[in-house]
Amino acid sequence: MVEDRLARRRRQFPKLKGWRRNRAGNWQIEIRQFRVTMFENALGWGGVISHPLRPEGAFTPGRCGNFTEAQMVAFDLLVVLEKQLGEP
């Protein structure tokens, strides 16, 4: 069975080479004008996604137990935001 495009994008998202640490030490990637920033605090891992048309940012729901799990949740939110803003 051929993996669909969205499933392939989701599976590859944590492995993208664009992940870098920002000045605050958080992991961040910029993809199609979206900035995805992952952070860890006492509650676990979370993320925030911003876009020039939505600079206030959208936070991932809840907290995750590890970085990769949080990346998957952030990817799911990214897909929703892409649809809302009319991105491919």
PDB file of N, CA, C and O in Angstrom:
ATOM      1  N   MET A   1       0.845  -1.176   0.000  1.00  0.00           N
ATOM      2  CA  MET A   1       0.000   0.000   0.000  1.00  0.00           C
ATOM      3  C   MET A   1       0.894   1.245   0.000  1.00  0.00           C
ATOM      4  O   MET A   1       1.894   1.308   0.716  1.00  0.00           O
ATOM      5  N   VAL A   2       0.524   2.206  -0.795  1.00  0.00           N
ATOM      6  CA  VAL A   2       1.299   3.425  -0.892  1.00  0.00           C
ATOM      7  C   VAL A   2       0.887   4.378   0.231  1.00  0.00           C
ATOM      8  O   VAL A   2      -0.296   4.636   0.452  1.00  0.00           O
ATOM      9  N   GLU A   3       1.887   4.885   0.922  1.00  0.00           N
ATOM     10  CA  GLU A   3       1.639   5.821   2.017  1.00  0.00           C
ATOM     11  C   GLU A   3       1.168   7.152   1.434  1.00  0.00           C
ATOM     12  O   GLU A   3       1.778   7.664   0.495  1.00  0.00           O
ATOM     13  N   ASP A   4       0.104   7.711   1.971  1.00  0.00           N
ATOM     14  CA  ASP A   4      -0.367   8.977   1.424  1.00  0.00           C
ATOM     15  C   ASP A   4       0.574  10.119   1.819  1.00  0.00           C
ATOM     16  O   ASP A   4       1.387   9.989   2.734  1.00  0.00           O
ATOM     17  N   ARG A   5       0.442  11.227   1.113  1.00  0.00           N
ATOM     18  CA  ARG A   5       1.357  12.361   1.263  1.00  0.00           C
ATOM     19  C   ARG A   5       1.373  12.910   2.687  1.00  0.00           C
ATOM     20  O   ARG A   5       2.441  13.171   3.240  1.00  0.00           O
ATOM     21  N   LEU A   6       0.189  13.087   3.284  1.00  0.00           N
ATOM     22  CA  LEU A   6       0.116  13.641   4.632  1.00  0.00           C
ATOM     23  C   LEU A   6       0.762  12.719   5.659  1.00  0.00           C
ATOM     24  O   LEU A   6       1.470  13.184   6.552  1.00  0.00           O
ATOM     25  N   ALA A   7       0.522  11.413   5.536  1.00  0.00           N
ATOM     26  CA  ALA A   7       1.131  10.453   6.461  1.00  0.00           C
ATOM     27  C   ALA A   7       2.650  10.464   6.319  1.00  0.00           C
ATOM     28  O   ALA A   7       3.366  10.352   7.313  1.00  0.00           O
ATOM     29  N   ARG A   8       3.139  10.595   5.101  1.00  0.00           N
ATOM     30  CA  ARG A   8       4.589  10.644   4.861  1.00  0.00           C
ATOM     31  C   ARG A   8       5.170  11.926   5.458  1.00  0.00           C
ATOM     32  O   ARG A   8       6.221  11.893   6.098  1.00  0.00           O
ATOM     33  N   ARG A   9       4.484  13.062   5.249  1.00  0.00           N
ATOM     34  CA  ARG A   9       4.952  14.327   5.833  1.00  0.00           C
ATOM     35  C   ARG A   9       5.003  14.232   7.353  1.00  0.00           C
ATOM     36  O   ARG A   9       5.952  14.704   7.979  1.00  0.00           O
ATOM     37  N   ARG A  10       3.982  13.622   7.942  1.00  0.00           N
ATOM     38  CA  ARG A  10       3.924  13.497   9.407  1.00  0.00           C
ATOM     39  C   ARG A  10       5.063  12.628   9.924  1.00  0.00           C
ATOM     40  O   ARG A  10       5.714  12.966  10.913  1.00  0.00           O
ATOM     41  N   ARG A  11       5.295  11.514   9.253  1.00  0.00           N
ATOM     42  CA  ARG A  11       6.355  10.590   9.673  1.00  0.00           C
ATOM     43  C   ARG A  11       7.735  11.241   9.562  1.00  0.00           C
ATOM     44  O   ARG A  11       8.607  10.989  10.393  1.00  0.00           O
ATOM     45  N   GLN A  12       7.936  12.068   8.549  1.00  0.00           N
ATOM     46  CA  GLN A  12       9.244  12.683   8.323  1.00  0.00           C
ATOM     47  C   GLN A  12       9.463  13.976   9.106  1.00  0.00           C
ATOM     48  O   GLN A  12      10.596  14.440   9.228  1.00  0.00           O
ATOM     49  N   PHE A  13       8.397  14.556   9.631  1.00  0.00           N
ATOM     50  CA  PHE A  13       8.495  15.851  10.304  1.00  0.00           C
ATOM     51  C   PHE A  13       9.567  15.910  11.396  1.00  0.00           C
ATOM     52  O   PHE A  13      10.353  16.857  11.401  1.00  0.00           O
ATOM     53  N   PRO A  14       9.638  14.946  12.322  1.00  0.00           N
ATOM     54  CA  PRO A  14      10.679  15.028  13.361  1.00  0.00           C
ATOM     55  C   PRO A  14      12.097  14.882  12.810  1.00  0.00           C
ATOM     56  O   PRO A  14      13.058  15.288  13.463  1.00  0.00           O
ATOM     57  N   LYS A  15      12.232  14.312  11.626  1.00  0.00           N
ATOM     58  CA  LYS A  15      13.556  14.036  11.053  1.00  0.00           C
ATOM     59  C   LYS A  15      14.055  15.138  10.120  1.00  0.00           C
ATOM     60  O   LYS A  15      15.163  15.038   9.593  1.00  0.00           O
ATOM     61  N   LEU A  16      13.261  16.180   9.908  1.00  0.00           N
ATOM     62  CA  LEU A  16      13.664  17.249   8.993  1.00  0.00           C
ATOM     63  C   LEU A  16      14.980  17.874   9.440  1.00  0.00           C
ATOM     64  O   LEU A  16      15.230  18.039  10.633  1.00  0.00           O
ATOM     65  N   LYS A  17      15.813  18.218   8.466  1.00  0.00           N
ATOM     66  CA  LYS A  17      17.136  18.758   8.776  1.00  0.00           C
ATOM     67  C   LYS A  17      17.112  20.207   9.244  1.00  0.00           C
ATOM     68  O   LYS A  17      18.126  20.728   9.709  1.00  0.00           O
ATOM     69  N   GLY A  18      15.956  20.863   9.123  1.00  0.00           N
ATOM     70  CA  GLY A  18      15.860  22.267   9.499  1.00  0.00           C
ATOM     71  C   GLY A  18      15.732  22.538  10.988  1.00  0.00           C
ATOM     72  O   GLY A  18      15.764  23.695  11.405  1.00  0.00           O
ATOM     73  N   TRP A  19      15.585  21.485  11.807  1.00  0.00           N
ATOM     74  CA  TRP A  19      15.451  21.699  13.253  1.00  0.00           C
ATOM     75  C   TRP A  19      16.741  22.279  13.814  1.00  0.00           C
ATOM     76  O   TRP A  19      17.815  21.702  13.644  1.00  0.00           O
ATOM     77  N   ARG A  20      16.630  23.434  14.490  1.00  0.00           N
ATOM     78  CA  ARG A  20      17.776  24.119  15.096  1.00  0.00           C
ATOM     79  C   ARG A  20      17.371  24.631  16.471  1.00  0.00           C
ATOM     80  O   ARG A  20      16.186  24.783  16.770  1.00  0.00           O
ATOM     81  N   ARG A  21      18.367  24.892  17.293  1.00  0.00           N
ATOM     82  CA  ARG A  21      18.123  25.530  18.591  1.00  0.00           C
ATOM     83  C   ARG A  21      18.059  27.042  18.376  1.00  0.00           C
ATOM     84  O   ARG A  21      18.876  27.604  17.647  1.00  0.00           O
ATOM     85  N   ASN A  22      17.084  27.697  19.012  1.00  0.00           N
ATOM     86  CA  ASN A  22      17.020  29.151  18.944  1.00  0.00           C
ATOM     87  C   ASN A  22      17.829  29.749  20.096  1.00  0.00           C
ATOM     88  O   ASN A  22      18.455  29.016  20.862  1.00  0.00           O
ATOM     89  N   ARG A  23      17.816  31.055  20.217  1.00  0.00           N
ATOM     90  CA  ARG A  23      18.611  31.723  21.271  1.00  0.00           C
ATOM     91  C   ARG A  23      18.227  31.288  22.670  1.00  0.00           C
ATOM     92  O   ARG A  23      19.065  31.264  23.571  1.00  0.00           O
ATOM     93  N   ALA A  24      16.966  30.944  22.853  1.00  0.00           N
ATOM     94  CA  ALA A  24      16.488  30.515  24.174  1.00  0.00           C
ATOM     95  C   ALA A  24      16.794  29.038  24.440  1.00  0.00           C
ATOM     96  O   ALA A  24      16.524  28.537  25.532  1.00  0.00           O
ATOM     97  N   GLY A  25      17.354  28.343  23.448  1.00  0.00           N
ATOM     98  CA  GLY A  25      17.687  26.937  23.623  1.00  0.00           C
ATOM     99  C   GLY A  25      16.568  25.984  23.247  1.00  0.00           C
ATOM    100  O   GLY A  25      16.690  24.775  23.447  1.00  0.00           O
ATOM    101  N   ASN A  26      15.471  26.514  22.700  1.00  0.00           N
ATOM    102  CA  ASN A  26      14.353  25.677  22.282  1.00  0.00           C
ATOM    103  C   ASN A  26      14.545  25.214  20.836  1.00  0.00           C
ATOM    104  O   ASN A  26      15.161  25.910  20.029  1.00  0.00           O
ATOM    105  N   TRP A  27      14.014  24.041  20.522  1.00  0.00           N
ATOM    106  CA  TRP A  27      14.085  23.529  19.153  1.00  0.00           C
ATOM    107  C   TRP A  27      13.074  24.258  18.291  1.00  0.00           C
ATOM    108  O   TRP A  27      11.941  24.503  18.704  1.00  0.00           O
ATOM    109  N   GLN A  28      13.510  24.602  17.071  1.00  0.00           N
ATOM    110  CA  GLN A  28      12.663  25.402  16.191  1.00  0.00           C
ATOM    111  C   GLN A  28      12.912  25.023  14.742  1.00  0.00           C
ATOM    112  O   GLN A  28      14.021  24.639  14.370  1.00  0.00           O
ATOM    113  N   ILE A  29      11.869  25.135  13.925  1.00  0.00           N
ATOM    114  CA  ILE A  29      11.997  24.926  12.492  1.00  0.00           C
ATOM    115  C   ILE A  29      11.071  25.904  11.794  1.00  0.00           C
ATOM    116  O   ILE A  29       9.988  26.208  12.293  1.00  0.00           O
ATOM    117  N   GLU A  30      11.494  26.394  10.644  1.00  0.00           N
ATOM    118  CA  GLU A  30      10.640  27.241   9.822  1.00  0.00           C
ATOM    119  C   GLU A  30      10.289  26.457   8.578  1.00  0.00           C
ATOM    120  O   GLU A  30      11.160  25.935   7.882  1.00  0.00           O
ATOM    121  N   ILE A  31       8.986  26.382   8.312  1.00  0.00           N
ATOM    122  CA  ILE A  31       8.500  25.582   7.192  1.00  0.00           C
ATOM    123  C   ILE A  31       7.292  26.285   6.571  1.00  0.00           C
ATOM    124  O   ILE A  31       6.273  26.478   7.235  1.00  0.00           O
ATOM    125  N   ARG A  32       7.408  26.661   5.314  1.00  0.00           N
ATOM    126  CA  ARG A  32       6.335  27.335   4.578  1.00  0.00           C
ATOM    127  C   ARG A  32       5.774  28.534   5.352  1.00  0.00           C
ATOM    128  O   ARG A  32       4.560  28.644   5.528  1.00  0.00           O
ATOM    129  N   GLN A  33       6.626  29.402   5.800  1.00  0.00           N
ATOM    130  CA  GLN A  33       6.313  30.630   6.544  1.00  0.00           C
ATOM    131  C   GLN A  33       5.813  30.380   7.966  1.00  0.00           C
ATOM    132  O   GLN A  33       5.542  31.341   8.688  1.00  0.00           O
ATOM    133  N   PHE A  34       5.685  29.162   8.379  1.00  0.00           N
ATOM    134  CA  PHE A  34       5.308  28.841   9.755  1.00  0.00           C
ATOM    135  C   PHE A  34       6.580  28.627  10.570  1.00  0.00           C
ATOM    136  O   PHE A  34       7.544  28.028  10.092  1.00  0.00           O
ATOM    137  N   ARG A  35       6.571  29.121  11.794  1.00  0.00           N
ATOM    138  CA  ARG A  35       7.672  28.853  12.720  1.00  0.00           C
ATOM    139  C   ARG A  35       7.125  27.947  13.814  1.00  0.00           C
ATOM    140  O   ARG A  35       6.199  28.316  14.537  1.00  0.00           O
ATOM    141  N   VAL A  36       7.703  26.766  13.924  1.00  0.00           N
ATOM    142  CA  VAL A  36       7.306  25.794  14.941  1.00  0.00           C
ATOM    143  C   VAL A  36       8.397  25.782  16.001  1.00  0.00           C
ATOM    144  O   VAL A  36       9.557  25.501  15.700  1.00  0.00           O
ATOM    145  N   THR A  37       8.032  26.084  17.227  1.00  0.00           N
ATOM    146  CA  THR A  37       8.985  26.117  18.335  1.00  0.00           C
ATOM    147  C   THR A  37       8.538  25.109  19.392  1.00  0.00           C
ATOM    148  O   THR A  37       7.398  25.147  19.855  1.00  0.00           O
ATOM    149  N   MET A  38       9.432  24.224  19.762  1.00  0.00           N
ATOM    150  CA  MET A  38       9.157  23.204  20.767  1.00  0.00           C
ATOM    151  C   MET A  38       9.844  23.620  22.069  1.00  0.00           C
ATOM    152  O   MET A  38      10.964  24.129  22.049  1.00  0.00           O
ATOM    153  N   PHE A  39       9.176  23.404  23.186  1.00  0.00           N
ATOM    154  CA  PHE A  39       9.749  23.783  24.478  1.00  0.00           C
ATOM    155  C   PHE A  39       9.407  22.731  25.522  1.00  0.00           C
ATOM    156  O   PHE A  39       8.440  21.979  25.397  1.00  0.00           O
ATOM    157  N   GLU A  40      10.237  22.711  26.552  1.00  0.00           N
ATOM    158  CA  GLU A  40      10.012  21.787  27.670  1.00  0.00           C
ATOM    159  C   GLU A  40       9.904  22.597  28.945  1.00  0.00           C
ATOM    160  O   GLU A  40      10.667  23.537  29.164  1.00  0.00           O
ATOM    161  N   ASN A  41       8.946  22.223  29.787  1.00  0.00           N
ATOM    162  CA  ASN A  41       8.836  22.831  31.105  1.00  0.00           C
ATOM    163  C   ASN A  41       8.458  21.739  32.104  1.00  0.00           C
ATOM    164  O   ASN A  41       8.474  20.555  31.768  1.00  0.00           O
ATOM    165  N   ALA A  42       8.122  22.130  33.314  1.00  0.00           N
ATOM    166  CA  ALA A  42       7.829  21.152  34.367  1.00  0.00           C
ATOM    167  C   ALA A  42       6.647  20.246  34.012  1.00  0.00           C
ATOM    168  O   ALA A  42       6.536  19.142  34.545  1.00  0.00           O
ATOM    169  N   LEU A  43       5.767  20.701  33.121  1.00  0.00           N
ATOM    170  CA  LEU A  43       4.593  19.917  32.728  1.00  0.00           C
ATOM    171  C   LEU A  43       4.872  18.961  31.572  1.00  0.00           C
ATOM    172  O   LEU A  43       4.035  18.116  31.256  1.00  0.00           O
ATOM    173  N   GLY A  44       6.029  19.084  30.942  1.00  0.00           N
ATOM    174  CA  GLY A  44       6.382  18.225  29.807  1.00  0.00           C
ATOM    175  C   GLY A  44       6.686  19.062  28.571  1.00  0.00           C
ATOM    176  O   GLY A  44       6.990  20.251  28.670  1.00  0.00           O
ATOM    177  N   TRP A  45       6.601  18.425  27.408  1.00  0.00           N
ATOM    178  CA  TRP A  45       6.914  19.070  26.136  1.00  0.00           C
ATOM    179  C   TRP A  45       5.664  19.671  25.516  1.00  0.00           C
ATOM    180  O   TRP A  45       4.575  19.104  25.606  1.00  0.00           O
ATOM    181  N   GLY A  46       5.835  20.833  24.882  1.00  0.00           N
ATOM    182  CA  GLY A  46       4.763  21.493  24.156  1.00  0.00           C
ATOM    183  C   GLY A  46       5.341  22.239  22.972  1.00  0.00           C
ATOM    184  O   GLY A  46       6.548  22.205  22.733  1.00  0.00           O
ATOM    185  N   GLY A  47       4.489  22.903  22.244  1.00  0.00           N
ATOM    186  CA  GLY A  47       4.942  23.649  21.088  1.00  0.00           C
ATOM    187  C   GLY A  47       4.047  24.840  20.817  1.00  0.00           C
ATOM    188  O   GLY A  47       2.909  24.908  21.283  1.00  0.00           O
ATOM    189  N   VAL A  48       4.586  25.778  20.052  1.00  0.00           N
ATOM    190  CA  VAL A  48       3.830  26.939  19.605  1.00  0.00           C
ATOM    191  C   VAL A  48       4.169  27.157  18.138  1.00  0.00           C
ATOM    192  O   VAL A  48       5.320  27.017  17.724  1.00  0.00           O
ATOM    193  N   ILE A  49       3.149  27.502  17.360  1.00  0.00           N
ATOM    194  CA  ILE A  49       3.330  27.720  15.927  1.00  0.00           C
ATOM    195  C   ILE A  49       2.862  29.128  15.604  1.00  0.00           C
ATOM    196  O   ILE A  49       1.754  29.526  15.964  1.00  0.00           O
ATOM    197  N   SER A  50       3.722  29.880  14.918  1.00  0.00           N
ATOM    198  CA  SER A  50       3.352  31.229  14.506  1.00  0.00           C
ATOM    199  C   SER A  50       3.499  31.357  12.989  1.00  0.00           C
ATOM    200  O   SER A  50       4.173  30.553  12.345  1.00  0.00           O
ATOM    201  N   HIS A  51       2.859  32.374  12.443  1.00  0.00           N
ATOM    202  CA  HIS A  51       2.847  32.654  11.007  1.00  0.00           C
ATOM    203  C   HIS A  51       2.697  34.165  10.882  1.00  0.00           C
ATOM    204  O   HIS A  51       2.069  34.784  11.742  1.00  0.00           O
ATOM    205  N   PRO A  52       3.253  34.777   9.840  1.00  0.00           N
ATOM    206  CA  PRO A  52       3.115  36.235   9.699  1.00  0.00           C
ATOM    207  C   PRO A  52       1.667  36.722   9.743  1.00  0.00           C
ATOM    208  O   PRO A  52       1.405  37.835  10.200  1.00  0.00           O
ATOM    209  N   LEU A  53       0.717  35.897   9.271  1.00  0.00           N
ATOM    210  CA  LEU A  53      -0.692  36.285   9.315  1.00  0.00           C
ATOM    211  C   LEU A  53      -1.347  35.943  10.650  1.00  0.00           C
ATOM    212  O   LEU A  53      -2.495  36.313  10.898  1.00  0.00           O
ATOM    213  N   ARG A  54      -0.617  35.241  11.501  1.00  0.00           N
ATOM    214  CA  ARG A  54      -1.131  34.863  12.824  1.00  0.00           C
ATOM    215  C   ARG A  54       0.027  34.924  13.828  1.00  0.00           C
ATOM    216  O   ARG A  54       0.419  33.896  14.379  1.00  0.00           O
ATOM    217  N   PRO A  55       0.570  36.109  14.067  1.00  0.00           N
ATOM    218  CA  PRO A  55       1.769  36.230  14.907  1.00  0.00           C
ATOM    219  C   PRO A  55       1.569  35.892  16.378  1.00  0.00           C
ATOM    220  O   PRO A  55       2.549  35.653  17.084  1.00  0.00           O
ATOM    221  N   GLU A  56       0.309  35.863  16.868  1.00  0.00           N
ATOM    222  CA  GLU A  56       0.100  35.558  18.282  1.00  0.00           C
ATOM    223  C   GLU A  56       0.452  34.115  18.616  1.00  0.00           C
ATOM    224  O   GLU A  56       0.679  33.795  19.783  1.00  0.00           O
ATOM    225  N   GLY A  57       0.500  33.261  17.642  1.00  0.00           N
ATOM    226  CA  GLY A  57       0.889  31.872  17.867  1.00  0.00           C
ATOM    227  C   GLY A  57      -0.258  30.995  18.331  1.00  0.00           C
ATOM    228  O   GLY A  57      -1.204  31.457  18.968  1.00  0.00           O
ATOM    229  N   ALA A  58      -0.151  29.742  18.000  1.00  0.00           N
ATOM    230  CA  ALA A  58      -1.122  28.731  18.411  1.00  0.00           C
ATOM    231  C   ALA A  58      -0.353  27.663  19.182  1.00  0.00           C
ATOM    232  O   ALA A  58       0.618  27.102  18.676  1.00  0.00           O
ATOM    233  N   PHE A  59      -0.787  27.388  20.396  1.00  0.00           N
ATOM    234  CA  PHE A  59      -0.104  26.412  21.238  1.00  0.00           C
ATOM    235  C   PHE A  59      -0.693  25.020  21.047  1.00  0.00           C
ATOM    236  O   PHE A  59      -1.894  24.862  20.826  1.00  0.00           O
ATOM    237  N   THR A  60       0.164  24.027  21.136  1.00  0.00           N
ATOM    238  CA  THR A  60      -0.309  22.652  21.076  1.00  0.00           C
ATOM    239  C   THR A  60      -1.135  22.372  22.324  1.00  0.00           C
ATOM    240  O   THR A  60      -0.857  22.910  23.396  1.00  0.00           O
ATOM    241  N   PRO A  61      -2.153  21.528  22.179  1.00  0.00           N
ATOM    242  CA  PRO A  61      -2.980  21.211  23.344  1.00  0.00           C
ATOM    243  C   PRO A  61      -2.246  20.282  24.308  1.00  0.00           C
ATOM    244  O   PRO A  61      -1.588  19.335  23.877  1.00  0.00           O
ATOM    245  N   GLY A  62      -2.353  20.544  25.589  1.00  0.00           N
ATOM    246  CA  GLY A  62      -1.755  19.670  26.602  1.00  0.00           C
ATOM    247  C   GLY A  62      -0.241  19.634  26.547  1.00  0.00           C
ATOM    248  O   GLY A  62       0.392  20.446  25.872  1.00  0.00           O
ATOM    249  N   ARG A  63       0.323  18.696  27.257  1.00  0.00           N
ATOM    250  CA  ARG A  63       1.778  18.490  27.273  1.00  0.00           C
ATOM    251  C   ARG A  63       2.062  17.034  26.974  1.00  0.00           C
ATOM    252  O   ARG A  63       1.259  16.152  27.280  1.00  0.00           O
ATOM    253  N   CYS A  64       3.216  16.793  26.370  1.00  0.00           N
ATOM    254  CA  CYS A  64       3.616  15.449  25.960  1.00  0.00           C
ATOM    255  C   CYS A  64       4.785  14.974  26.804  1.00  0.00           C
ATOM    256  O   CYS A  64       5.525  15.779  27.371  1.00  0.00           O
ATOM    257  N   GLY A  65       4.944  13.676  26.882  1.00  0.00           N
ATOM    258  CA  GLY A  65       5.986  13.085  27.691  1.00  0.00           C
ATOM    259  C   GLY A  65       7.374  13.126  27.082  1.00  0.00           C
ATOM    260  O   GLY A  65       8.370  13.014  27.797  1.00  0.00           O
ATOM    261  N   ASN A  66       7.454  13.289  25.743  1.00  0.00           N
ATOM    262  CA  ASN A  66       8.777  13.361  25.117  1.00  0.00           C
ATOM    263  C   ASN A  66       8.738  14.276  23.893  1.00  0.00           C
ATOM    264  O   ASN A  66       7.671  14.659  23.412  1.00  0.00           O
ATOM    265  N   PHE A  67       9.906  14.605  23.417  1.00  0.00           N
ATOM    266  CA  PHE A  67      10.082  15.562  22.319  1.00  0.00           C
ATOM    267  C   PHE A  67       9.420  15.077  21.032  1.00  0.00           C
ATOM    268  O   PHE A  67       8.717  15.847  20.378  1.00  0.00           O
ATOM    269  N   THR A  68       9.629  13.831  20.664  1.00  0.00           N
ATOM    270  CA  THR A  68       9.078  13.313  19.409  1.00  0.00           C
ATOM    271  C   THR A  68       7.554  13.297  19.433  1.00  0.00           C
ATOM    272  O   THR A  68       6.912  13.643  18.441  1.00  0.00           O
ATOM    273  N   GLU A  69       6.985  12.904  20.539  1.00  0.00           N
ATOM    274  CA  GLU A  69       5.527  12.913  20.673  1.00  0.00           C
ATOM    275  C   GLU A  69       4.995  14.338  20.513  1.00  0.00           C
ATOM    276  O   GLU A  69       3.974  14.553  19.858  1.00  0.00           O
ATOM    277  N   ALA A  70       5.683  15.305  21.108  1.00  0.00           N
ATOM    278  CA  ALA A  70       5.278  16.707  21.000  1.00  0.00           C
ATOM    279  C   ALA A  70       5.398  17.200  19.559  1.00  0.00           C
ATOM    280  O   ALA A  70       4.573  17.992  19.104  1.00  0.00           O
ATOM    281  N   GLN A  71       6.416  16.737  18.841  1.00  0.00           N
ATOM    282  CA  GLN A  71       6.560  17.106  17.432  1.00  0.00           C
ATOM    283  C   GLN A  71       5.372  16.597  16.619  1.00  0.00           C
ATOM    284  O   GLN A  71       4.893  17.298  15.727  1.00  0.00           O
ATOM    285  N   MET A  72       4.894  15.400  16.911  1.00  0.00           N
ATOM    286  CA  MET A  72       3.745  14.843  16.196  1.00  0.00           C
ATOM    287  C   MET A  72       2.487  15.669  16.460  1.00  0.00           C
ATOM    288  O   MET A  72       1.704  15.928  15.546  1.00  0.00           O
ATOM    289  N   VAL A  73       2.298  16.078  17.707  1.00  0.00           N
ATOM    290  CA  VAL A  73       1.151  16.925  18.055  1.00  0.00           C
ATOM    291  C   VAL A  73       1.281  18.280  17.353  1.00  0.00           C
ATOM    292  O   VAL A  73       0.292  18.821  16.857  1.00  0.00           O
ATOM    293  N   ALA A  74       2.494  18.822  17.313  1.00  0.00           N
ATOM    294  CA  ALA A  74       2.724  20.100  16.634  1.00  0.00           C
ATOM    295  C   ALA A  74       2.457  19.961  15.135  1.00  0.00           C
ATOM    296  O   ALA A  74       1.896  20.871  14.524  1.00  0.00           O
ATOM    297  N   PHE A  75       2.848  18.842  14.539  1.00  0.00           N
ATOM    298  CA  PHE A  75       2.582  18.631  13.120  1.00  0.00           C
ATOM    299  C   PHE A  75       1.078  18.635  12.852  1.00  0.00           C
ATOM    300  O   PHE A  75       0.614  19.252  11.893  1.00  0.00           O
ATOM    301  N   ASP A  76       0.326  17.950  13.693  1.00  0.00           N
ATOM    302  CA  ASP A  76      -1.131  17.900  13.521  1.00  0.00           C
ATOM    303  C   ASP A  76      -1.737  19.303  13.593  1.00  0.00           C
ATOM    304  O   ASP A  76      -2.632  19.634  12.815  1.00  0.00           O
ATOM    305  N   LEU A  77      -1.250  20.126  14.525  1.00  0.00           N
ATOM    306  CA  LEU A  77      -1.719  21.504  14.634  1.00  0.00           C
ATOM    307  C   LEU A  77      -1.296  22.305  13.404  1.00  0.00           C
ATOM    308  O   LEU A  77      -2.065  23.129  12.908  1.00  0.00           O
ATOM    309  N   LEU A  78      -0.091  22.073  12.913  1.00  0.00           N
ATOM    310  CA  LEU A  78       0.397  22.754  11.721  1.00  0.00           C
ATOM    311  C   LEU A  78      -0.520  22.495  10.530  1.00  0.00           C
ATOM    312  O   LEU A  78      -0.825  23.416   9.772  1.00  0.00           O
ATOM    313  N   VAL A  79      -0.957  21.261  10.361  1.00  0.00           N
ATOM    314  CA  VAL A  79      -1.866  20.911   9.259  1.00  0.00           C
ATOM    315  C   VAL A  79      -3.172  21.690   9.381  1.00  0.00           C
ATOM    316  O   VAL A  79      -3.687  22.195   8.383  1.00  0.00           O
ATOM    317  N   VAL A  80      -3.707  21.789  10.588  1.00  0.00           N
ATOM    318  CA  VAL A  80      -4.944  22.544  10.813  1.00  0.00           C
ATOM    319  C   VAL A  80      -4.735  24.014  10.456  1.00  0.00           C
ATOM    320  O   VAL A  80      -5.577  24.616   9.790  1.00  0.00           O
ATOM    321  N   LEU A  81      -3.618  24.592  10.894  1.00  0.00           N
ATOM    322  CA  LEU A  81      -3.338  26.000  10.620  1.00  0.00           C
ATOM    323  C   LEU A  81      -3.120  26.242   9.130  1.00  0.00           C
ATOM    324  O   LEU A  81      -3.545  27.269   8.601  1.00  0.00           O
ATOM    325  N   GLU A  82      -2.462  25.308   8.452  1.00  0.00           N
ATOM    326  CA  GLU A  82      -2.271  25.436   7.004  1.00  0.00           C
ATOM    327  C   GLU A  82      -3.620  25.511   6.295  1.00  0.00           C
ATOM    328  O   GLU A  82      -3.804  26.320   5.386  1.00  0.00           O
ATOM    329  N   LYS A  83      -4.541  24.686   6.704  1.00  0.00           N
ATOM    330  CA  LYS A  83      -5.881  24.683   6.095  1.00  0.00           C
ATOM    331  C   LYS A  83      -6.600  25.994   6.393  1.00  0.00           C
ATOM    332  O   LYS A  83      -7.250  26.553   5.509  1.00  0.00           O
ATOM    333  N   GLN A  84      -6.494  26.490   7.614  1.00  0.00           N
ATOM    334  CA  GLN A  84      -7.155  27.732   7.984  1.00  0.00           C
ATOM    335  C   GLN A  84      -6.621  28.927   7.191  1.00  0.00           C
ATOM    336  O   GLN A  84      -7.373  29.829   6.821  1.00  0.00           O
ATOM    337  N   LEU A  85      -5.311  28.916   6.940  1.00  0.00           N
ATOM    338  CA  LEU A  85      -4.680  30.035   6.245  1.00  0.00           C
ATOM    339  C   LEU A  85      -4.570  29.803   4.738  1.00  0.00           C
ATOM    340  O   LEU A  85      -4.024  30.638   4.016  1.00  0.00           O
ATOM    341  N   GLY A  86      -5.084  28.678   4.273  1.00  0.00           N
ATOM    342  CA  GLY A  86      -5.093  28.407   2.837  1.00  0.00           C
ATOM    343  C   GLY A  86      -3.754  28.024   2.258  1.00  0.00           C
ATOM    344  O   GLY A  86      -3.518  28.222   1.066  1.00  0.00           O
ATOM    345  N   GLU A  87      -2.862  27.474   3.081  1.00  0.00           N
ATOM    346  CA  GLU A  87      -1.549  27.022   2.603  1.00  0.00           C
ATOM    347  C   GLU A  87      -1.703  25.619   2.018  1.00  0.00           C
ATOM    348  O   GLU A  87      -2.639  24.903   2.377  1.00  0.00           O
ATOM    349  N   PRO A  88      -0.792  25.213   1.115  1.00  0.00           N
ATOM    350  CA  PRO A  88      -0.888  23.863   0.509  1.00  0.00           C
ATOM    351  C   PRO A  88      -0.621  22.753   1.495  1.00  0.00           C
ATOM    352  O   PRO A  88      -0.667  21.579   1.129  1.00  0.00           O
TER     353      PRO A  88
END
